[in-house]
Amino acid sequence: MESPPGLSYNQQLMWTLGHPDGDRAITAARILGSVRARDASPALREAVIANRDPFLAAEALRSLIAIDGVQRWRAWLEQLAAQTAPFMLSAVARRALEASPQLERDLR
């Protein structure tokens, strides 16, 4: 399965978030977070909300936090941490909220 021609590197990674091979999608989410691709935030958020794969959703959430920081997503993270979201998402949200002072310093 190949991505459509003419996509930038980040666009290819965003396209790969929907790849049927979960490992590829997770790797794409991880890379988007590591390069802090701001334009990927909507695609990553959709990967979390769609929740087709709990491993992808958790990695996409980690990447969103790496890109935008905890403050932008604080209300949503608190919701994920408090409700009966899938365990992996709740755990990522709780860890991010607990570590938010350190994360915010790191993003500066």
N, C-alpha and C positions, 0 to 999 in steps of 0.2 A: 504494500500500500504506500504510494508515494504522495507527497504533498503537492498541491497545485504549483505550477511554475510561477516564478517571479516573486516569491515571498522572501522577505528579509529573514535573517537568521532567527530573530525573536518571533516573527510571524510563523515560521516553520515550527518553532517550539510550541507556540500557542495552538497551532493546528494539531500537533502531536498529543496534546492533552486529551483529545478525543480518540486517540488510536486504540484499536481493540487489544493490542498487546499492552497490558497494564504496566509492565516494567518500563516500556518506552515512555508511556505517559508520566509515570512517576519520575523518571529521569528528566524529562522535559520540565516538569514542575520544579524539581530541585535546581536545575540550571537557571531557570527564570528567576528564582529567588536569589541564587548566588551572584548573578549579574545585576540584580536589583532592577529588573526590567519593568519600569513603571507602567508602560503601556500594556503589560500583561495582567494587571490587577483585575479587570473585569473577567477575563477568561479564567483566571485562577479562582476567583470568587464563584463563578459558575461551576467549576469543577468541585468545589466544596459543597455547594447547594445541591447539585445533581446527585452527589453521593452514590454514584454507581459502584464505586470501588472505595472502600474505607481507607485503604492505604494511599490511594491517590488523593482523596479528600484531605487526609491528614498532612500529606506533603504539600498540597496546594495551600493549606492554611498556614503552615510554617513559612512558605514562600511569601504569602501576603504579608505576614508579620515582618519578615526580613525586608521587604520592599517598602512598606508604608509605615511600619512601626505599630505599636500596640494602641496608641492613642486614637488613631483613625478608626480602628476596629473595636475599641474598648467595649461599647455597648453590645455588639454582636458576640464578642468573646465572652463577656459576662453571661450572656444568654446561653451560649454553647456550654459553658462551664457549669451552669446551674441546672439546666434542663436535662432531660434524658436523651441527649444527643448520643450518637454512637460513641462508645467508650473512647476510641482513639481521638476523636475530635474534642471531646470533653477534656481529655488529658492534655492535648496540645494547648487548648485554650487556657486551662488552669495554670500550666507551666508558664505560658506567656504572661499571664496576669501577675503571677507571683514574681517573675523576673523582670517585670516592665521597667523599673527604675534603671536596671543595668542595660536592658535593651535600648532604652531611649538614649542613654549616654553613648552607647556604641554606634548608634545611627548618626550622631552629630559629627 
